[in-house]
Amino acid sequence: MRGDFIESMHVAYAVVVDGKGSIVRNWGDSHYLTCIRSSLKPFQASASTVAGATEAVGFSSSELALMCASHNGEDIHVNTARGMLEKLGFDISYYECGSHAPYDKKSNKDLIQQSQKSTALHNNCSGKHAGMLSLAKHLKSDPNGYTHVDHPVQQAIMKQVKTYSELNDFPLAIDGCSAPVPFMPLYNIALMYQKFASGKYDELNILYDAMETNPMLVAGTDRFDTDFISIMSGRAITKVGGEAVRGLGIRDEGGEVYGIALKVLDGNQRCSPIAMMSILKELDLLSTHELNELKKYTKITLKNHRNLNVGSIEVEMM
């Protein structure tokens, strides 16, 4: 909205499933085929935990959380990724994720002021790739080419993904960090997040607990994922992906566990948090306290360059 008028519109599809795999609610096409992008990270990381690779190398809880992260490239993220490489006995040249400027504006500004260039450690996927390298080392595979779809690391990952998604096959593309990434229906993404929060999979429980304990490592300053996980105190986990896909697993007070998948069709991230918050409110899955603590994500005020309120981002459930 700009003033009282609609200026732009984003359409989002979403689906909610319960522990039986039944669709509780859906908006749009529950079987809409989309790329899961970085919402896949906890499940990619599970291949390393189930194999014992992360335990063998001695990754800490914060390092496990970074394996699931799309982080800001702040010092806490860069230093954690660097420590993971040191435990592996690898240097930055082993990374196949490429580099980009930190998402965090202050961290990017600091690099510029110090005349330093960003490295693969600043890549939002650096933790994920350290996890993949740990699996390559544990499998005694050549780490070179660990992002290739035929590499044992990616084969182990896709075996895990097939289990959680309940899909025997899915088309693959290449993610921004060079790793293979599936396209799958929203329904199956929701199934995966229901399993993630269900407590029934030991390898997922390790990662769920790591993300819940270290929300700052999952995203960073002024990020919805970090703020949401912090406020939910172990009751829910969410993970964003590129082009405005998002997965969420949540446990209600009655013991039911729900998985939610969301996709903003035009790929615009700005309405992803408020859309997910609207779903949770619609299903009465958030307490008054949780809603109050996350209120900045329930209606977003738009400001101009003089910090004047000029509009808002709002949701209409259809």
C-alpha positions as CSV (number, residue, x, y, z in Angstrom):
1,M,0.0,0.0,0.0
2,R,1.0,3.6,-0.7
3,G,-1.2,5.7,1.4
4,D,-4.6,4.1,1.1
5,F,-4.1,2.7,-2.3
6,I,-2.7,-0.6,-3.6
7,E,0.5,0.1,-5.4
8,S,1.9,-3.5,-5.9
9,M,0.6,-7.0,-5.3
10,H,2.4,-10.3,-4.6
11,V,0.7,-13.6,-4.8
12,A,1.8,-16.4,-2.4
13,Y,0.8,-20.1,-2.3
14,A,1.0,-22.0,0.9
15,V,0.1,-25.4,2.3
16,V,-0.1,-26.8,5.9
17,V,0.2,-30.5,6.7
18,D,-0.2,-32.5,9.9
19,G,1.6,-35.6,11.2
20,K,-0.6,-37.9,9.1
21,G,0.5,-36.0,5.9
22,S,-3.0,-34.6,5.5
23,I,-3.5,-31.1,4.2
24,V,-4.9,-29.0,7.0
25,R,-5.2,-25.8,5.0
26,N,-3.9,-24.5,1.7
27,W,-3.9,-21.3,-0.3
28,G,-3.4,-21.6,-4.0
29,D,-2.0,-24.8,-5.5
30,S,-0.7,-27.1,-2.8
31,H,1.2,-29.1,-5.4
32,Y,2.8,-26.1,-7.1
33,L,6.2,-27.2,-8.3
34,T,9.0,-24.9,-7.1
35,C,12.7,-24.9,-6.3
36,I,13.2,-25.5,-2.6
37,R,16.5,-23.5,-2.6
38,S,18.1,-22.8,0.8
39,S,15.0,-24.2,2.6
40,L,16.7,-27.5,1.9
41,K,19.7,-26.8,4.1
42,P,18.7,-28.7,7.2
43,F,18.0,-31.7,5.1
44,Q,21.3,-31.4,3.2
45,A,23.0,-31.1,6.6
46,S,21.3,-34.3,7.8
47,A,23.4,-36.4,5.5
48,S,26.5,-35.4,7.5
49,T,24.9,-35.9,10.9
50,V,23.3,-39.3,10.1
51,A,26.7,-40.5,8.7
52,G,28.5,-39.4,11.9
53,A,30.7,-37.0,9.9
54,T,29.9,-34.0,12.1
55,E,30.5,-35.9,15.3
56,A,33.8,-37.3,14.0
57,V,35.2,-33.9,13.2
58,G,33.8,-32.4,16.4
59,F,31.5,-29.7,15.1
60,S,29.8,-27.8,17.9
61,S,26.1,-26.9,18.2
62,S,26.8,-23.4,16.7
63,E,28.7,-25.0,13.8
64,L,25.8,-27.4,13.2
65,A,23.5,-24.4,13.1
66,L,25.7,-22.7,10.5
67,M,25.4,-25.7,8.3
68,C,21.7,-25.0,8.1
69,A,22.1,-21.2,7.7
70,S,21.7,-18.5,5.0
71,H,23.7,-16.1,7.1
72,N,24.5,-12.4,6.9
73,G,28.2,-12.7,6.7
74,E,28.7,-11.0,10.0
75,D,31.8,-11.7,12.1
76,I,30.1,-14.4,14.1
77,H,29.3,-16.3,10.9
78,V,32.6,-15.8,9.2
79,N,34.6,-16.9,12.3
80,T,32.4,-19.9,12.8
81,A,32.9,-21.0,9.2
82,R,36.6,-20.5,9.5
83,G,36.7,-22.6,12.7
84,M,34.9,-25.4,10.8
85,L,37.5,-25.5,8.1
86,E,40.2,-25.6,10.7
87,K,38.7,-28.6,12.3
88,L,38.5,-30.3,8.9
89,G,42.1,-29.4,8.2
90,F,41.1,-27.6,5.0
91,D,41.6,-24.1,3.8
92,I,39.3,-21.8,1.9
93,S,40.4,-23.1,-1.4
94,Y,38.4,-26.3,-0.8
95,Y,35.1,-24.3,-0.9
96,E,33.1,-24.5,-4.1
97,C,30.4,-22.0,-3.1
98,G,31.9,-18.9,-4.5
99,S,31.9,-15.5,-2.7
100,H,29.6,-12.6,-2.4
101,A,29.4,-9.4,-0.3
102,P,27.9,-9.9,3.2
103,Y,24.1,-9.4,3.4
104,D,24.7,-7.4,6.5
105,K,25.2,-3.8,5.5
106,K,27.5,-2.9,8.4
107,S,29.7,-6.0,7.7
108,N,29.9,-5.1,4.0
109,K,30.7,-1.4,4.9
110,D,33.5,-2.6,7.3
111,L,35.1,-4.7,4.5
112,I,35.0,-1.7,2.1
113,Q,36.5,0.6,4.8
114,Q,39.3,-1.9,5.5
115,S,40.0,-2.3,1.7
116,Q,39.2,-6.0,2.0
117,K,37.3,-8.2,-0.4
118,S,34.6,-10.7,0.5
119,T,35.6,-14.4,0.5
120,A,33.8,-17.6,0.4
121,L,33.6,-17.4,4.2
122,H,31.1,-14.5,3.7
123,N,29.0,-16.6,1.4
124,N,25.6,-17.2,3.1
125,C,26.1,-20.9,2.4
126,S,29.6,-21.3,3.8
127,G,28.4,-23.4,6.8
128,K,26.5,-25.7,4.5
129,H,29.6,-26.3,2.4
130,A,31.7,-26.9,5.4
131,G,29.2,-29.6,6.3
132,M,29.4,-31.1,2.9
133,L,33.2,-31.1,3.1
134,S,32.9,-32.9,6.5
135,L,30.9,-35.6,4.8
136,A,33.5,-35.9,1.9
137,K,36.2,-36.4,4.5
138,H,34.2,-38.9,6.5
139,L,33.4,-40.9,3.4
140,K,37.1,-40.7,2.4
141,S,36.1,-39.2,-0.9
142,D,38.1,-36.7,-2.9
143,P,36.6,-33.4,-1.8
144,N,37.3,-31.9,-5.2
145,G,34.0,-31.7,-7.0
146,Y,31.9,-32.3,-3.9
147,T,29.1,-30.1,-5.4
148,H,28.8,-32.3,-8.5
149,V,25.5,-34.3,-8.6
150,D,27.4,-37.6,-9.0
151,H,29.8,-37.0,-6.1
152,P,29.2,-39.4,-3.1
153,V,28.4,-36.3,-0.9
154,Q,25.5,-35.3,-3.2
155,Q,24.3,-38.9,-3.6
156,A,24.1,-39.2,0.2
157,I,22.2,-35.9,0.5
158,M,19.7,-36.9,-2.2
159,K,19.0,-40.2,-0.4
160,Q,18.1,-38.2,2.7
161,V,15.9,-35.8,0.7
162,K,14.0,-38.6,-0.9
163,T,13.2,-40.1,2.5
164,Y,11.9,-36.8,4.0
165,S,10.1,-35.6,0.9
166,E,8.5,-39.0,0.2
167,L,9.5,-38.5,-3.4
168,N,11.3,-41.1,-5.4
169,D,12.5,-38.7,-8.0
170,F,12.6,-35.0,-8.6
171,P,14.2,-32.6,-11.2
172,L,17.4,-31.0,-10.2
173,A,18.9,-27.6,-10.9
174,I,22.0,-25.8,-9.7
175,D,21.7,-23.5,-6.6
176,G,23.4,-20.1,-6.2
177,C,26.2,-21.8,-4.3
178,S,26.8,-24.5,-7.1
179,A,25.2,-27.4,-5.2
180,P,22.3,-29.4,-6.8
181,V,18.9,-28.4,-5.6
182,P,15.5,-30.1,-6.3
183,F,12.2,-28.8,-7.6
184,M,9.3,-30.3,-5.7
185,P,5.7,-29.6,-4.9
186,L,4.9,-27.3,-2.0
187,Y,3.1,-30.2,-0.3
188,N,6.3,-32.2,-0.1
189,I,8.3,-29.3,1.3
190,A,5.6,-29.0,4.0
191,L,6.0,-32.8,4.7
192,M,9.8,-32.3,5.1
193,Y,9.3,-29.5,7.7
194,Q,6.6,-31.5,9.5
195,K,9.2,-34.3,9.9
196,F,11.9,-31.7,10.9
197,A,9.8,-30.6,13.9
198,S,8.3,-34.1,14.7
199,G,11.1,-35.3,16.9
200,K,11.1,-38.7,15.2
201,Y,14.4,-38.5,13.4
202,D,17.6,-38.4,15.5
203,E,19.7,-36.8,12.8
204,L,17.1,-34.0,12.3
205,N,16.7,-33.6,16.1
206,I,20.4,-32.7,16.4
207,L,20.0,-30.0,13.8
208,Y,16.7,-28.7,15.1
209,D,18.2,-28.3,18.5
210,A,21.3,-26.6,17.1
211,M,19.2,-24.1,15.2
212,E,16.9,-23.5,18.2
213,T,19.9,-22.9,20.5
214,N,21.8,-20.7,18.0
215,P,19.3,-18.6,16.1
216,M,21.9,-15.9,15.4
217,L,23.9,-18.4,13.4
218,V,20.9,-19.3,11.2
219,A,20.5,-15.9,9.7
220,G,21.7,-12.8,11.7
221,T,20.9,-9.3,12.7
222,D,17.4,-8.0,11.7
223,R,16.5,-11.3,10.0
224,F,13.1,-12.9,10.3
225,D,14.5,-16.4,10.7
226,T,16.7,-15.4,13.7
227,D,14.0,-13.3,15.3
228,F,11.3,-16.0,14.9
229,I,13.4,-18.9,16.1
230,S,14.5,-16.8,19.1
231,I,10.9,-15.9,20.2
232,M,9.5,-19.4,19.6
233,S,11.9,-20.9,22.2
234,G,12.2,-24.3,20.6
235,R,8.5,-24.6,19.5
236,A,9.2,-23.8,15.9
237,I,11.9,-23.5,13.2
238,T,11.7,-21.6,9.9
239,K,14.2,-21.5,7.1
240,V,14.0,-19.1,4.1
241,G,15.1,-20.0,0.6
242,G,16.0,-18.0,-2.5
243,E,13.2,-16.6,-4.6
244,A,10.9,-16.4,-1.6
245,V,10.3,-20.0,-0.7
246,R,10.1,-20.8,3.0
247,G,9.6,-23.9,5.2
248,L,8.4,-24.0,8.8
249,G,7.8,-26.7,11.3
250,I,5.8,-25.9,14.5
251,R,4.7,-27.9,17.5
252,D,1.3,-26.8,19.0
253,E,0.4,-27.1,22.7
254,G,-1.7,-30.2,22.1
255,G,1.2,-32.2,20.8
256,E,0.4,-31.9,17.1
257,V,3.2,-31.0,14.7
258,Y,2.6,-29.1,11.5
259,G,4.7,-28.5,8.5
260,I,4.2,-25.4,6.3
261,A,5.6,-24.5,2.9
262,L,5.2,-21.0,1.4
263,K,6.1,-19.6,-2.0
264,V,5.8,-16.0,-3.2
265,L,5.3,-16.6,-6.9
266,D,7.2,-13.5,-8.1
267,G,10.2,-14.4,-5.8
268,N,10.0,-11.2,-3.8
269,Q,11.2,-11.7,-0.3
270,R,9.8,-8.6,1.3
271,C,6.4,-10.2,1.9
272,S,7.5,-13.7,2.9
273,P,7.7,-13.0,6.7
274,I,4.3,-11.2,6.9
275,A,2.7,-13.9,4.8
276,M,4.0,-16.7,7.0
277,M,2.9,-14.8,10.1
278,S,-0.6,-14.4,8.7
279,I,-0.8,-18.2,8.2
280,L,0.2,-18.8,11.7
281,K,-2.3,-16.3,13.0
282,E,-5.1,-17.8,10.8
283,L,-4.4,-21.2,12.3
284,D,-4.2,-19.8,15.9
285,L,-0.7,-21.3,16.3
286,L,0.9,-18.3,18.1
287,S,0.4,-17.1,21.6
288,T,-0.4,-13.5,22.5
289,H,3.1,-13.1,23.8
290,E,4.7,-14.5,20.6
291,L,2.5,-12.3,18.4
292,N,3.5,-9.2,20.5
293,E,7.2,-10.1,20.2
294,L,7.0,-10.5,16.5
295,K,4.6,-7.7,15.8
296,K,7.0,-5.9,13.4
297,Y,6.4,-8.8,11.1
298,T,2.6,-8.7,11.2
299,K,2.3,-5.3,9.5
300,I,5.2,-3.7,7.8
301,T,5.4,0.1,7.6
302,L,7.1,1.6,4.6
303,K,9.1,4.7,5.1
304,N,10.6,7.2,2.7
305,H,14.1,8.7,2.8
306,R,13.0,11.3,5.4
307,N,11.7,8.5,7.6
308,L,8.1,9.4,7.0
309,N,5.4,6.7,6.9
310,V,4.2,6.4,3.4
311,G,2.5,3.0,3.2
312,S,2.5,-0.6,4.4
313,I,2.7,-4.2,3.4
314,E,-0.4,-6.0,4.3
315,V,-1.9,-9.5,3.7
316,E,-5.3,-10.5,2.4
317,M,-6.1,-14.2,2.9
318,M,-8.1,-15.6,0.0
